[in-house]
Amino acid sequence: MNPSPRSDNLASSLGTLYIVATPIGHLADISERALQTLRQVTVIAAEDTRHSQRLLSHYGISQRLWSLHDHNESERLQQVLALLSQGSDVALISDAGTPLISDPGYRLVRATLEAGYRVSPIPGAAAVTAALSVAGQPTDRFLFEGFLPAKREARRKRLAAVVEESATLVFYESPHRILESLQDMAELLGGARSITLCRELTKQYETILLSTLAELPLILHNDANQCRGEFVLLVHGALPVAAGATVSDEALRIAKILATELAPRQAAGLTAQITGEKRNAIYAALLEREDVPITAS
């Protein structure tokens, strides 16, 4: 849907929706422009007003604060649009970092753009980019997956879908699921994969750990403090299958049997665990065999 064009005079009388990045931990990680914007808007919309109030109080900002979350976004956006139509500016912030990165708000932004009002970003901190900068993993390509599903079956299904992805995989995770998620990653992506754990970025107990998917759960299991806080996990992407890579007859025999009941990627993953051979090579060999009755992936 394309908004109808507005004259310059009319556009100047309308409000702007500002998407304002806030700190992910350290309160000093906010720009002067962000603070100036928050002090000048009529309303600030935030996911958790109690959490955001601490930041605003720290900087002496007393603008009206509205909640905007998954359960009230449809209703709240109408109120925001009404303010914009009257020439009032509105700021959207998240609990931490850049809004809309694994946070609500895209419906509001879309509705604002469709209505012909101005949307302006005030850039700043984001956990995903902060983690990429210190991870020691390739950053030329990355796939941001956000939070994995809470239920194990759905989580494993999501991980199985990215087994062959060559870009660095980036996940957010919570403390009460960190060990379970790492164990699932090790099983489905392979324990030899390199992983960087970024915990409590910019906060007092900030931790950056470079390890493997096989070793990292053991490190966390032996140090309960490392299971606390907020996590960004960065997993090295799948390595391409080397030209001429071979798979043993025994590995292919096992994979062929498993492929009658499992999707190719799952069959290859289990075969790799049993035989110790390369998952990618097994997967490629399966797909090349015309005599394998492969189930749908």
Phi, psi and omega per residue, in radians:
M1 nan 2.180 3.133
N2 -1.768 2.222 3.117
P3 -1.176 2.618 3.090
S4 -1.238 2.479 -3.115
P5 -1.081 2.565 3.133
R6 -2.053 2.583 3.092
S7 -1.233 2.762 -3.134
D8 -1.036 -0.696 -3.127
N9 -1.121 -0.738 -3.141
L10 -1.185 -0.752 -3.117
A11 -1.059 -0.643 -3.108
S12 -1.235 -0.319 -3.135
S13 -1.607 -0.037 -3.120
L14 -1.702 2.732 3.140
G15 -1.399 2.953 3.123
T16 -2.109 2.443 3.013
L17 -1.664 2.020 3.130
Y18 -1.720 2.275 3.074
I19 -1.752 1.833 -2.911
V20 -1.888 2.115 3.067
A21 -1.361 2.414 3.117
T22 -2.130 2.976 -3.088
P23 -1.070 2.622 3.035
I24 -1.613 -0.100 3.121
G25 -2.999 -1.246 -3.114
H26 -1.220 2.136 -3.038
L27 -1.141 -0.327 -3.137
A28 -1.361 -0.169 -3.112
D29 -1.484 1.060 3.074
I30 -2.469 2.472 -3.042
S31 -1.440 2.767 3.057
E32 -1.076 -0.653 3.132
R33 -1.119 -0.684 3.112
A34 -1.112 -0.776 3.141
L35 -1.122 -0.740 3.118
Q36 -1.071 -0.722 -3.137
T37 -1.134 -0.790 -3.115
L38 -1.115 -0.520 3.125
R39 -1.356 -0.329 -3.018
Q40 -1.789 -0.362 -3.093
V41 -1.275 2.829 3.115
T42 -1.365 -0.706 -3.093
V43 -2.394 2.509 2.997
I44 -1.974 2.144 3.099
A45 -1.714 2.269 -3.073
A46 -2.422 2.623 -3.131
E47 -1.147 -0.854 3.125
D48 -2.151 1.809 -3.038
T49 -1.127 -0.559 3.138
R50 -1.158 -0.738 3.125
H51 -1.159 -0.805 -3.087
S52 -1.215 -0.486 -3.128
Q53 -1.073 -0.570 3.133
R54 -1.115 -0.733 3.108
L55 -1.144 -0.822 -3.103
L56 -1.114 -0.702 3.127
S57 -1.142 -0.635 3.136
H58 -1.039 -0.615 -3.119
Y59 -1.788 0.209 3.072
G60 1.153 0.578 -3.134
I61 -1.726 2.163 -3.013
S62 -2.079 0.342 3.121
Q63 -1.075 2.726 3.108
R64 -1.044 2.408 -3.063
L65 -2.059 2.177 3.094
W66 -1.968 2.551 3.019
S67 -1.472 2.488 3.046
L68 -2.532 1.916 -3.103
H69 -2.444 -3.088 -3.041
D70 -1.006 -0.554 -3.018
H71 -1.496 -0.308 -3.106
N72 -2.202 0.159 -3.028
E73 -1.079 -0.728 -3.115
S74 -1.072 -0.728 3.134
E75 -1.259 -0.745 -3.051
R76 -1.183 -0.586 -3.086
L77 -1.113 -0.533 3.082
Q78 -1.130 -0.660 3.102
Q79 -1.188 -0.667 3.105
V80 -1.146 -0.789 3.127
L81 -1.045 -0.632 3.121
A82 -1.126 -0.730 3.098
L83 -1.112 -0.764 -3.136
L84 -1.078 -0.653 -3.132
S85 -1.170 -0.399 3.132
Q86 -1.593 0.024 3.130
G87 1.603 0.128 3.134
S88 -1.550 2.471 3.093
D89 -1.589 2.576 -3.131
V90 -2.286 2.489 3.055
A91 -1.995 2.429 3.031
L92 -1.947 2.203 3.071
I93 -2.208 2.812 3.064
S94 -1.899 3.120 3.109
D95 -1.072 -0.583 3.119
A96 -2.837 2.423 3.060
G97 1.448 -2.667 -3.072
T98 -1.521 2.207 -3.141
P99 -1.000 2.660 3.083
L100 1.353 -0.078 3.045
I101 -1.544 1.690 -3.018
S102 1.037 0.554 3.101
D103 -2.381 2.764 3.098
P104 -1.187 2.862 3.048
G105 2.372 -0.294 -3.042
Y106 -1.185 -0.546 3.107
R107 -1.116 -0.709 3.100
L108 -1.111 -0.805 -3.130
V109 -1.098 -0.772 -3.132
R110 -1.093 -0.784 -3.137
A111 -1.114 -0.642 3.134
T112 -1.146 -0.776 3.117
L113 -1.139 -0.744 -3.130
E114 -1.134 -0.541 3.128
A115 -1.394 -0.121 3.076
G116 1.585 0.184 3.108
Y117 -1.549 2.786 -3.102
R118 -1.411 2.371 3.001
V119 -2.063 2.247 -3.061
S120 -2.298 2.207 3.118
P121 -1.466 2.453 2.973
I122 -1.989 1.609 -2.950
P123 -1.237 2.821 -3.136
G124 3.137 -2.490 -3.032
A125 -1.159 2.547 3.003
A126 -2.630 2.282 -3.066
A127 -1.076 -0.645 -3.075
V128 -1.129 -0.778 -3.126
T129 -1.314 -0.599 3.081
A130 -1.085 -0.742 -3.136
A131 -1.173 -0.735 3.126
L132 -1.040 -0.594 -3.069
S133 -1.241 -0.355 -3.080
V134 -2.080 0.083 -2.965
A135 -1.372 -0.433 -3.038
G136 1.238 0.396 3.084
Q137 -1.973 2.765 3.110
P138 -1.013 2.377 -3.101
T139 -2.105 0.069 3.125
D140 -1.174 -0.512 3.031
R141 -2.462 2.354 3.040
F142 -2.545 2.644 3.128
L143 -2.021 1.998 -3.125
F144 -1.563 2.011 -3.108
E145 -1.769 -0.119 -3.135
G146 1.108 -2.520 3.137
F147 -1.448 2.311 3.024
L148 -1.268 2.734 3.115
P149 -1.010 2.596 -3.120
A150 -1.261 -0.621 -3.111
K151 -1.397 2.408 -2.996
R152 -1.045 -0.785 -3.099
E153 -1.069 -0.787 3.130
A154 -1.181 -0.647 3.131
R155 -1.125 -0.781 3.140
R156 -1.164 -0.610 3.094
K157 -1.128 -0.723 3.108
R158 -1.119 -0.737 3.138
L159 -1.150 -0.683 3.127
A160 -1.076 -0.522 -3.109
A161 -1.258 -0.303 -3.104
V162 -2.002 0.246 -3.108
V163 -0.988 -0.725 -3.068
E164 -1.626 0.069 -3.128
E165 -1.214 2.203 -3.090
S166 -1.514 -0.269 3.115
A167 -1.324 2.727 3.038
T168 -1.064 2.302 -3.116
L169 -1.656 2.284 -3.102
V170 -2.108 2.185 -3.131
F171 -2.222 2.578 2.870
Y172 -1.696 2.609 3.068
E173 -2.623 2.681 -3.126
S174 -1.733 2.785 -3.060
P175 -1.101 -0.581 -3.076
H176 -1.410 -0.069 3.083
R177 -2.134 0.044 -2.992
I178 -1.065 -0.814 -3.099
L179 -1.171 -0.725 3.127
E180 -1.096 -0.742 -3.128
S181 -1.147 -0.741 3.125
L182 -1.106 -0.683 3.110
Q183 -1.131 -0.721 3.093
D184 -1.135 -0.692 3.107
M185 -1.084 -0.754 -3.124
A186 -1.086 -0.718 -3.122
E187 -1.204 -0.740 -3.004
L188 -1.599 -0.576 -3.110
L189 -1.700 -0.319 3.136
G190 1.845 2.253 -3.069
G191 -1.139 -0.360 -3.112
A192 -1.389 -0.188 -3.116
R193 -1.077 2.428 3.038
S194 -1.311 2.439 3.104
I195 -2.462 2.495 3.008
T196 -2.012 2.216 3.055
L197 -1.762 2.150 3.064
C198 -1.964 2.039 -3.056
R199 -2.099 2.351 3.051
E200 0.938 0.848 -3.096
L201 -0.982 2.329 3.128
T202 1.220 0.034 -3.129
K203 -1.724 3.133 -3.031
Q204 -1.047 -0.705 -3.063
Y205 -1.816 0.613 3.106
E206 -0.953 2.336 -3.131
T207 -2.382 2.339 3.032
I208 -2.152 2.003 -3.111
L209 -2.096 2.158 3.040
L210 -1.805 2.110 -3.040
S211 -2.640 -2.733 3.017
T212 -2.145 2.858 -3.139
L213 -1.157 -0.435 3.101
A214 -1.336 -0.639 -3.019
E215 -1.556 -0.562 -3.016
L216 -1.061 -0.753 3.103
P217 -1.016 -0.594 3.115
L218 -1.175 -0.689 3.111
I219 -1.078 -0.802 -3.123
L220 -1.214 -0.637 -3.138
H221 -1.103 -0.593 -3.112
N222 -1.513 -0.093 3.133
D223 -2.452 1.632 -3.054
A224 -1.037 -0.490 -3.134
N225 -1.111 -0.511 -3.132
Q226 -1.327 -0.070 3.089
C227 -1.696 0.113 -3.106
R228 -1.827 2.657 3.046
G229 1.755 -2.778 -3.105
E230 -1.954 2.424 -2.992
F231 -2.113 2.510 2.846
V232 -2.103 2.207 -3.136
L233 -1.953 2.260 -3.124
L234 -2.137 1.967 -3.042
V235 -1.889 2.302 3.108
H236 -1.034 2.428 3.140
G237 -1.195 2.929 3.124
A238 -1.148 2.407 3.097
L239 -1.416 2.489 3.129
P240 -1.133 2.585 3.094
V241 -1.211 2.187 -3.126
A242 -1.132 2.512 3.106
A243 -1.026 2.267 3.124
G244 1.431 0.135 3.126
A245 -1.067 2.367 -3.071
T246 -1.941 2.722 3.084
V247 -2.179 2.345 -3.103
S248 -1.162 2.744 3.110
D249 -1.046 -0.660 -3.119
E250 -1.170 -0.744 3.119
A251 -1.107 -0.738 3.132
L252 -1.154 -0.625 3.102
R253 -1.090 -0.789 3.135
I254 -1.129 -0.778 -3.113
A255 -1.085 -0.691 -3.138
K256 -1.104 -0.701 3.111
I257 -1.139 -0.818 -3.117
L258 -1.140 -0.566 -3.094
A259 -1.211 -0.236 3.066
T260 -1.305 -0.303 -3.108
E261 -2.095 -0.362 -3.037
L262 -2.137 2.803 3.014
A263 -1.118 2.657 -3.084
P264 -0.907 -0.750 -3.095
R265 -1.149 -0.698 3.111
Q266 -1.174 -0.732 3.122
A267 -1.078 -0.743 3.123
A268 -1.139 -0.709 -3.130
G269 -1.115 -0.778 3.131
L270 -1.171 -0.687 3.113
T271 -1.094 -0.708 3.115
A272 -1.086 -0.686 3.112
Q273 -1.155 -0.643 -3.105
I274 -1.280 -0.753 -2.988
T275 -1.739 -0.362 -3.073
G276 1.422 0.072 3.118
E277 -1.477 2.973 -3.033
K278 -1.248 2.222 3.140
R279 -1.036 -0.809 -3.081
N280 -1.078 -0.696 3.139
A281 -1.165 -0.695 3.107
I282 -1.127 -0.753 -3.141
Y283 -1.074 -0.784 3.141
A284 -1.114 -0.695 3.136
A285 -1.132 -0.675 3.106
L286 -1.060 -0.794 -3.081
L287 -1.193 -0.431 -3.130
E288 -1.422 -0.329 -3.058
R289 -1.466 2.101 3.133
E290 -1.371 -0.302 -3.085
D291 -1.615 0.139 -3.123
V292 -1.708 2.076 3.124
P293 -1.372 1.263 -3.015
I294 -1.239 2.340 3.069
T295 -1.316 2.858 -3.139
A296 -1.142 2.424 3.120
S297 -1.510 nan nan
